[in-house]
Amino acid sequence: MKILRKSRPGNRGFTLVEVMVAAGLGVVVLGAILSAFIAGSLNFASTGNYIDLNRKSLWALDQMTRDIRQAINLQTFATNQLVFLDDNSNQLTYAWSPNTRKLTRTSGGATQVLLKDCDYLAFDIAQRNPNTDGTYGFFPATNNPAICKLVSVSWRCSRSVLGKTINTENVQTAKIVMRN
């Protein structure tokens, strides 16, 4: 005679279907956690890049504003380069190269990089003429840099995160009046 044994509840194992469902759910949960981690990391890196770009742009703009306001006159003008005579009678040059994506400042033979990762930069100049009502307005002076009284500059910088340009600083613009 055969003796049938009752299986005890504590000795039961998982069936193949139960193991497959648990493994599938585990993969989905781990995938969601990994996706959230990657998205958070990219967002953190992008925010850090944006803050750094903005800080460097403001610093470059402050440097340019101080120099241009104290310049004696503008000697030459191009949309990507300005050459001034500064208050020490030295040449002061601001030049942007689209190939290197850098804005440089050269004064007294020393060159300093003000901006890196600069995708676009444009200078424009204007003169100040009195209007018929006695107020002053600014008008283009691109043909004669010697009459320049206002320098307008705008630029845009960007960096890439993991090889993809995903954060770009907004365009920085300024109009700087020469005090001479």
C-alpha positions in Angstrom: 0.0 0.0 0.0 1.2 3.4 -0.9 1.4 6.1 1.7 0.5 9.5 0.4 2.3 12.3 2.0 0.8 15.6 2.5 2.9 18.5 1.4 3.5 21.1 4.1 2.9 24.7 3.3 6.4 25.8 4.4 8.0 23.4 1.9 6.4 24.6 -1.3 8.5 26.3 -4.0 7.7 28.8 -6.6 6.3 27.7 -9.9 8.0 28.7 -13.1 5.2 31.1 -13.9 5.5 32.8 -10.5 9.3 33.2 -10.9 8.9 34.7 -14.4 6.3 37.2 -13.2 8.4 38.3 -10.3 11.5 38.6 -12.5 9.5 40.7 -15.0 8.2 43.0 -12.3 11.7 43.4 -10.9 13.1 44.3 -14.3 10.4 46.9 -14.8 10.9 48.5 -11.4 14.7 48.6 -11.8 14.3 50.1 -15.3 12.1 52.8 -13.9 14.5 53.6 -11.1 17.4 53.7 -13.5 15.6 56.0 -15.9 14.7 58.4 -13.1 18.3 58.4 -11.9 19.7 59.1 -15.4 17.1 61.9 -16.0 17.9 63.4 -12.7 21.6 63.3 -13.3 21.2 64.9 -16.8 19.0 67.6 -15.3 21.6 68.3 -12.5 24.5 68.5 -15.0 22.4 70.8 -17.3 21.5 73.1 -14.5 25.1 73.2 -13.3 26.3 74.0 -16.9 23.7 76.7 -17.3 24.6 78.4 -14.0 28.4 78.3 -14.9 27.7 79.7 -18.4 25.6 82.5 -17.0 28.2 83.3 -14.3 31.0 83.5 -16.9 28.9 85.6 -19.3 28.1 88.1 -16.6 31.8 88.3 -15.6 32.8 88.9 -19.3 30.1 91.5 -19.7 31.3 93.3 -16.6 34.8 93.4 -17.9 33.8 94.7 -21.3 31.5 97.3 -19.7 34.4 98.7 -17.6 36.8 98.8 -20.5 34.5 100.3 -23.1 33.2 103.0 -20.8 36.8 104.1 -20.1 38.0 103.8 -23.7 39.1 107.0 -25.4 37.8 106.0 -28.8 37.0 103.1 -31.1 39.6 102.7 -33.8 38.3 99.8 -35.9 35.0 97.9 -36.0 33.8 94.5 -37.4 30.9 92.5 -36.3 33.2 90.1 -34.5 36.0 92.5 -33.4 36.4 95.9 -31.8 39.7 97.7 -31.3 39.8 100.6 -28.9 42.3 103.1 -27.7 42.1 102.7 -23.9 42.7 105.4 -21.2 46.4 104.4 -21.1 46.8 104.9 -24.9 47.1 101.2 -25.4 45.2 99.2 -28.0 42.4 97.2 -26.4 40.9 94.5 -28.7 37.9 92.3 -28.2 37.7 89.5 -30.8 35.4 86.5 -31.3 36.5 83.5 -33.3 33.7 81.2 -34.6 36.2 78.4 -35.1 37.5 78.3 -31.6 34.2 79.6 -30.1 36.1 82.0 -27.8 35.9 85.7 -27.1 39.3 87.1 -26.2 40.5 90.4 -24.7 43.9 91.7 -25.7 45.5 94.7 -24.0 49.2 95.6 -23.7 50.2 92.4 -25.5 48.4 90.1 -23.0 45.5 88.0 -24.3 42.8 86.8 -21.9 39.9 84.4 -22.8 36.7 86.0 -21.6 34.3 83.4 -23.0 34.5 79.8 -24.1 31.8 77.7 -25.8 30.4 80.9 -27.5 28.3 79.8 -30.5 27.3 83.3 -31.6 28.6 86.8 -31.0 27.9 90.1 -32.8 29.1 93.7 -32.1 27.3 96.8 -33.4 28.1 100.4 -32.9 26.1 103.6 -32.9 26.6 107.4 -32.7 24.6 109.9 -30.6 22.8 112.7 -32.4 20.5 115.2 -31.0 16.9 115.0 -32.2 14.9 118.1 -33.2 13.3 118.3 -29.8 16.7 118.5 -28.0 16.8 114.8 -26.8 19.5 112.4 -27.8 19.1 109.2 -29.8 21.5 106.6 -31.1 21.9 105.9 -34.8 24.1 103.4 -36.7 27.8 104.4 -37.0 29.2 101.4 -38.8 30.9 103.4 -41.5 32.8 105.6 -39.1 34.1 104.1 -35.9 35.6 107.4 -34.7 32.1 108.8 -34.0 31.0 105.7 -32.0 29.4 106.5 -28.6 27.5 103.2 -28.0 28.6 99.6 -28.4 26.0 96.9 -28.6 27.0 93.3 -28.0 25.0 90.0 -28.0 26.1 86.4 -27.7 24.9 82.9 -27.0 26.9 80.1 -25.3 26.2 76.4 -25.1 27.8 73.2 -23.8 27.0 69.6 -24.3 26.2 66.9 -21.8 27.1 63.3 -22.8 27.9 64.5 -26.3 24.5 66.2 -26.9 23.9 69.9 -26.7 21.0 70.0 -24.4 21.4 73.3 -22.6 22.0 76.7 -24.2 22.3 79.9 -22.3 19.9 82.5 -23.4 21.3 85.3 -25.5 23.2 87.9 -23.5 22.8 91.4 -24.8 24.0 94.8 -23.6 24.3 98.4 -24.8 27.4 100.1 -23.4 27.7 103.9 -23.7 31.3 105.2 -24.0 32.0 108.1 -21.6 34.5 109.9 -23.8 
